[in-house]
Amino acid sequence: MKTLIGFIDVAGIYFALTQLTHRNISQTHKFQAVGLGWAFADSVLYRLAPLWMGARGLEFTWEYVFQGLEANANLVLNLSLSALVSLMWLRKNKPKSVIPIIYASAVILASMTSIVSYLRKVLGWEPAKVAGFELISSLVMAFISCQLYYACQRPSI
């Protein structure tokens, strides 16, 4: 179910990217605006209520710190996903050699919530380990997305 929601996110990001045509925004900044907006909405919908209710209590737990770290990793993942979606459907002159890598990276990013849920529930990883995995995987996927984006910016020979 979470993977399905991830692919619905891909469709929503595509819709948001294509609807920003009337504004005076460059193509290179469009995916950043959509990615930040998507990450903000995701953060508000999934993390604000638990953080607001739990962090106001008298007892401090590390769970809220890990939720904050996961929210930061989610921000980077959403930016990477919006960059890949803009490369998949909006960039017409991309090199043929990077197309499978773009799609594979987008599938990994769209299914990241299922991967994290599997690590948390099936393998029984503790919250610190899960937050570390999310941070490292988000940085790796951001690096891959950045390299793919720059590879598609170069003029093809």
C-alpha positions as a Markdown table, in Angstrom:
| # | Residue | x | y | z |
|---|---|---|---|---|
| 1 | Met | 0.0 | 0.0 | 0.0 |
| 2 | Lys | 2.8 | 2.4 | 0.8 |
| 3 | Thr | 4.5 | 1.7 | -2.5 |
| 4 | Leu | 1.2 | 2.6 | -4.3 |
| 5 | Ile | 1.1 | 5.9 | -2.4 |
| 6 | Gly | 4.7 | 6.4 | -3.5 |
| 7 | Phe | 3.7 | 6.0 | -7.1 |
| 8 | Ile | 0.7 | 8.3 | -6.6 |
| 9 | Asp | 3.3 | 10.8 | -5.3 |
| 10 | Val | 5.1 | 10.5 | -8.5 |
| 11 | Ala | 1.9 | 11.2 | -10.5 |
| 12 | Gly | 1.2 | 14.2 | -8.2 |
| 13 | Ile | 4.6 | 15.6 | -8.6 |
| 14 | Tyr | 4.3 | 15.3 | -12.4 |
| 15 | Phe | 1.0 | 17.0 | -12.3 |
| 16 | Ala | 2.4 | 19.8 | -10.2 |
| 17 | Leu | 5.4 | 20.2 | -12.5 |
| 18 | Thr | 3.2 | 20.5 | -15.6 |
| 19 | Gln | 0.8 | 23.0 | -13.9 |
| 20 | Leu | 3.5 | 25.5 | -13.2 |
| 21 | Thr | 3.6 | 26.6 | -16.9 |
| 22 | His | 1.9 | 30.0 | -16.4 |
| 23 | Arg | 4.3 | 31.3 | -13.8 |
| 24 | Asn | 7.5 | 33.0 | -14.6 |
| 25 | Ile | 9.8 | 30.2 | -13.3 |
| 26 | Ser | 12.7 | 28.6 | -15.0 |
| 27 | Gln | 12.8 | 24.9 | -15.8 |
| 28 | Thr | 15.8 | 24.4 | -13.4 |
| 29 | His | 14.0 | 26.0 | -10.5 |
| 30 | Lys | 10.6 | 24.4 | -11.1 |
| 31 | Phe | 11.5 | 21.0 | -9.7 |
| 32 | Gln | 13.0 | 22.7 | -6.6 |
| 33 | Ala | 9.8 | 24.6 | -5.9 |
| 34 | Val | 7.6 | 21.5 | -6.4 |
| 35 | Gly | 9.9 | 19.3 | -4.3 |
| 36 | Leu | 10.0 | 21.7 | -1.4 |
| 37 | Gly | 6.2 | 22.2 | -1.5 |
| 38 | Trp | 5.7 | 18.5 | -1.7 |
| 39 | Ala | 8.1 | 17.8 | 1.2 |
| 40 | Phe | 6.4 | 20.6 | 3.3 |
| 41 | Ala | 2.9 | 19.1 | 2.7 |
| 42 | Asp | 4.2 | 15.6 | 3.5 |
| 43 | Ser | 5.8 | 16.9 | 6.7 |
| 44 | Val | 2.7 | 18.8 | 7.8 |
| 45 | Leu | 0.4 | 15.9 | 7.1 |
| 46 | Tyr | 2.4 | 13.0 | 8.6 |
| 47 | Arg | 4.6 | 14.6 | 11.3 |
| 48 | Leu | 3.0 | 17.7 | 12.7 |
| 49 | Ala | 0.3 | 16.1 | 14.8 |
| 50 | Pro | 2.4 | 13.4 | 16.4 |
| 51 | Leu | 5.2 | 15.9 | 17.1 |
| 52 | Trp | 2.8 | 18.5 | 18.5 |
| 53 | Met | 1.0 | 16.1 | 20.8 |
| 54 | Gly | 4.0 | 14.1 | 22.0 |
| 55 | Ala | 6.6 | 16.9 | 22.3 |
| 56 | Arg | 4.4 | 19.0 | 24.5 |
| 57 | Gly | 4.3 | 16.3 | 27.1 |
| 58 | Leu | 6.4 | 16.4 | 30.3 |
| 59 | Glu | 8.5 | 13.4 | 29.3 |
| 60 | Phe | 11.2 | 13.7 | 26.6 |
| 61 | Thr | 11.9 | 10.7 | 24.3 |
| 62 | Trp | 14.4 | 10.4 | 21.6 |
| 63 | Glu | 11.7 | 9.4 | 19.2 |
| 64 | Tyr | 10.9 | 13.0 | 18.4 |
| 65 | Val | 14.5 | 13.7 | 17.6 |
| 66 | Phe | 14.5 | 10.8 | 15.2 |
| 67 | Gln | 11.3 | 12.0 | 13.7 |
| 68 | Gly | 13.0 | 15.3 | 13.0 |
| 69 | Leu | 15.9 | 13.6 | 11.3 |
| 70 | Glu | 13.6 | 11.4 | 9.3 |
| 71 | Ala | 11.7 | 14.6 | 8.2 |
| 72 | Asn | 15.0 | 16.1 | 7.0 |
| 73 | Ala | 15.8 | 13.0 | 5.1 |
| 74 | Asn | 12.3 | 13.0 | 3.6 |
| 75 | Leu | 12.9 | 16.6 | 2.4 |
| 76 | Val | 16.0 | 15.5 | 0.5 |
| 77 | Leu | 14.2 | 12.4 | -0.9 |
| 78 | Asn | 11.3 | 14.5 | -2.2 |
| 79 | Leu | 13.6 | 17.0 | -3.9 |
| 80 | Ser | 15.5 | 14.1 | -5.5 |
| 81 | Leu | 12.2 | 12.5 | -6.6 |
| 82 | Ser | 10.9 | 15.8 | -8.1 |
| 83 | Ala | 14.2 | 16.2 | -10.0 |
| 84 | Leu | 13.9 | 12.7 | -11.4 |
| 85 | Val | 10.3 | 13.2 | -12.3 |
| 86 | Ser | 11.2 | 16.3 | -14.2 |
| 87 | Leu | 13.9 | 14.4 | -16.0 |
| 88 | Met | 11.6 | 11.5 | -16.8 |
| 89 | Trp | 8.8 | 13.4 | -18.5 |
| 90 | Leu | 9.7 | 17.0 | -19.0 |
| 91 | Arg | 13.3 | 16.8 | -20.4 |
| 92 | Lys | 13.2 | 15.7 | -24.0 |
| 93 | Asn | 16.9 | 15.8 | -24.9 |
| 94 | Lys | 18.3 | 13.3 | -22.3 |
| 95 | Pro | 21.1 | 10.9 | -23.2 |
| 96 | Lys | 19.8 | 7.4 | -23.9 |
| 97 | Ser | 22.3 | 5.8 | -21.6 |
| 98 | Val | 20.9 | 7.5 | -18.4 |
| 99 | Ile | 17.2 | 6.8 | -19.1 |
| 100 | Pro | 17.2 | 3.3 | -17.3 |
| 101 | Ile | 19.1 | 4.8 | -14.4 |
| 102 | Ile | 16.6 | 7.6 | -14.1 |
| 103 | Tyr | 13.7 | 5.2 | -14.0 |
| 104 | Ala | 15.4 | 2.8 | -11.6 |
| 105 | Ser | 16.2 | 5.6 | -9.2 |
| 106 | Ala | 12.7 | 7.0 | -9.3 |
| 107 | Val | 11.3 | 3.5 | -8.5 |
| 108 | Ile | 13.7 | 3.2 | -5.5 |
| 109 | Leu | 12.6 | 6.7 | -4.3 |
| 110 | Ala | 8.9 | 6.0 | -4.8 |
| 111 | Ser | 9.2 | 2.7 | -2.8 |
| 112 | Met | 11.4 | 4.2 | 0.0 |
| 113 | Thr | 8.6 | 4.3 | 2.5 |
| 114 | Ser | 8.0 | 0.6 | 2.0 |
| 115 | Ile | 11.7 | -0.1 | 2.4 |
| 116 | Val | 11.8 | 1.8 | 5.7 |
| 117 | Ser | 8.6 | 0.2 | 6.9 |
| 118 | Tyr | 10.1 | -3.2 | 6.1 |
| 119 | Leu | 13.2 | -2.4 | 8.1 |
| 120 | Arg | 11.2 | -1.1 | 11.0 |
| 121 | Lys | 8.5 | -3.7 | 11.3 |
| 122 | Val | 9.9 | -7.0 | 9.8 |
| 123 | Leu | 13.6 | -6.7 | 10.7 |
| 124 | Gly | 12.9 | -4.8 | 13.9 |
| 125 | Trp | 15.4 | -2.0 | 13.5 |
| 126 | Glu | 15.5 | 0.5 | 16.3 |
| 127 | Pro | 14.6 | 4.1 | 15.5 |
| 128 | Ala | 18.2 | 5.3 | 15.5 |
| 129 | Lys | 19.2 | 2.8 | 13.0 |
| 130 | Val | 16.2 | 3.6 | 10.8 |
| 131 | Ala | 17.0 | 7.3 | 10.9 |
| 132 | Gly | 20.6 | 6.7 | 10.0 |
| 133 | Phe | 19.6 | 4.5 | 7.1 |
| 134 | Glu | 17.1 | 7.2 | 5.9 |
| 135 | Leu | 19.7 | 9.9 | 6.1 |
| 136 | Ile | 22.4 | 7.9 | 4.3 |
| 137 | Ser | 20.1 | 6.7 | 1.6 |
| 138 | Ser | 18.7 | 10.1 | 1.1 |
| 139 | Leu | 22.1 | 11.6 | 0.6 |
| 140 | Val | 23.1 | 8.8 | -1.8 |
| 141 | Met | 19.9 | 9.2 | -3.8 |
| 142 | Ala | 20.4 | 13.0 | -3.9 |
| 143 | Phe | 23.9 | 12.5 | -5.2 |
| 144 | Ile | 22.7 | 10.2 | -7.9 |
| 145 | Ser | 19.8 | 12.5 | -8.8 |
| 146 | Cys | 22.2 | 15.5 | -9.0 |
| 147 | Gln | 24.6 | 13.6 | -11.3 |
| 148 | Leu | 21.7 | 12.5 | -13.5 |
| 149 | Tyr | 20.4 | 16.0 | -13.7 |
| 150 | Tyr | 23.8 | 17.4 | -14.6 |
| 151 | Ala | 24.3 | 14.7 | -17.2 |
| 152 | Cys | 21.0 | 15.7 | -18.9 |
| 153 | Gln | 22.0 | 19.4 | -18.8 |
| 154 | Arg | 25.1 | 18.9 | -20.9 |
| 155 | Pro | 24.6 | 19.2 | -24.6 |
| 156 | Ser | 24.7 | 15.8 | -26.3 |
| 157 | Ile | 27.4 | 15.2 | -28.9 |
